[in-house]
Amino acid sequence: MAERPHVAVGGAGPAGLAAAERLAEAGCRVTVLERMPSPGRKFLMAGRGGLNLTHSEPPERFLERYGDSAPWLADALQAFPPAAMIAWAEGLGQPCFVGSSGRVFPRAMKASPLLRAWLGRLAQTEVTLRLRTRITGLDDRLLRLDTPDGPRTLAADAVILAFGGASWARLGSDGAWAALLPPEDLAPFRPANCGFVAAWSDAFRGRFAGTPLKNVALRFEGAGARGDCVVTRAGLEGGAVYALSAPLRDRIERTGTATLRLDLRPDQSAEALAARLSKLRGRESLSNGLRKALALPPVAVALLREGSDGPPPRAPDALAALVKNLPVRLTATAPLDRAISTAGGLRREALDPRFMLRRRPGLFAAGEMLDWEAPTGGYLLQASIATGRAAAEGAMHWLRQHRPDLYPHAP
C-alpha cells in the first residue's frame, strides 16, 4: 500500500473540523492550522444562547432558505442533511431535541460539550491541530506559515481552506484570508443576519436603547418574520430582523433607505384593536390609552410616535392601522464586524462542483468563506459542516485522479 496522503486544512471552525474528520475517516493524515489560541471560537459563541444545530423542516423548504445559492449547495446538503447532523451529534454523546419552532438543539443547549467530544474523537485519529499558526502564503500546495516558532513551511498533497467569513474578527473571522487568493475570484464581503441603523430621536434612543420588542411581526417586500427584536442606540437588531436582513440590505445598497413595517399586535386584527380603542375616554392620554386598551409596553408606544409624521392619530381606526403597520425607516446596516454572518467571499464561478478552485488544482474551500448566505435557524452551521465534508470528498477524489501514488482509504 502506498503512503497515505497528507491534507492541510486551514481553519479549526465547524467547516474545517468537519473536513478533517471526513479525511481522517478515509485514512488521510491531516494537519489543521488555526491562527487563534483555541479551536471553534465562533462555534462556542453561537452556542451561548443554545446551540442551534439545524432545522427539522422538510428538505425542499430547507433548501429554499439558501436562496440563489441553493443549487450550488444542494449536493453537499443532500449528502449531509439535517438527519445526518443529528445522528452525528448524538454519536458524540449529545442527544438532540426539536424545539417548538422546528429548530434542533442538543439537550445540553451548549456548544462546549459537543466541541470537546468532537476534538476528543479527532485526537484519536491522525489529525494534528496546530494553534497560533497562520497561513501567510500558498505556493501550489506548499504553505508558508507564521508560527510561534517563527516562519515555517508545510508541504501537503491537497489543501482545504475553511477560514470563515468576515465578521466577529475577535473570534478569528476577519476576512484577512482574501489577500491569499486572486481578487477576481472574490465577491465583496457584506453583512448578513445583521442589525440596521434607524433615525431615532435622541429622546427615544436615550430611554429605550437595549429594550426588547416581544412577539412582533415584521414585513418587507412581501417577506415576513415573526418573533422578537431589540431597540439599540443605532436602530434595530434581533432574530426577527435578521430573517429579513438580506432584502433590507439589498434595498439600502440600491436606494439608500428601506422601510420596514412592524405589526405590534400580530395576534389581533385591526378591527378588534379599533374596537378596543373606541372605548377609551377622550381625555385620556395616548400612552395610558394604548397601555390599557392594547397592553402595549412603553417602547411600543414610543415607537408609534417615532413612526408618525407628528403626533399619532387619535381616531381608533387610524391608530389601530398604525399599530398594525408601523413604518420604521432604515438607513444603513450595522457594521460588518457585528453581523452574525457575511455574504461575499469565494465566488461560485471560482470553484468546480467539488469545491476546488479552478485556478488552483488541489486547493479546496468550504464553509462561510464561500459566497452564500442563509438565515439563522441552523442553516448556517448545517451548510458549513456539509460543505466541509463535501470539500474533503472533493480532495480525496482529486487525489485519486491526480496522485495515483497516494491512496486515500475511501471508496
ABEGO torsion letter per residue (X at the ends): XBBBBBBBBBEABAAAAAAAAAAAAAGBBBBBBBABABBGAAAAAAAAAEBBABBABBAAAAAAAAEAAAAAAAAAAAABBAAAAAAAAAAAGBBBBBBAAGBBBBAAGBAAAAAAAAAAAAAABBBBBBBGBBBABBBEABBBBBBAAEBBBBBBABBBBBAEBABGAAAGBAGAAAAABBAAABBBBBBBGBBBBBBBBAAAAAAABGBBBBGBBBBBGGBBBBEBBBBBAAEBBEAAAAAAAAAAAAAAAAAGBBBBBBBABAABBAAAAAAAAAABBAABBAAAAAAAAAGBBAAAAAAAAAABBEBBBABAAAAAAAAABBBBBBABBBBAAABABBBEEBBAAABBAAGBBAABBGBBBBEAABBBBBBBGGAAAAAAAAAAAAAAAAAAAAAAAABAABBBBBX
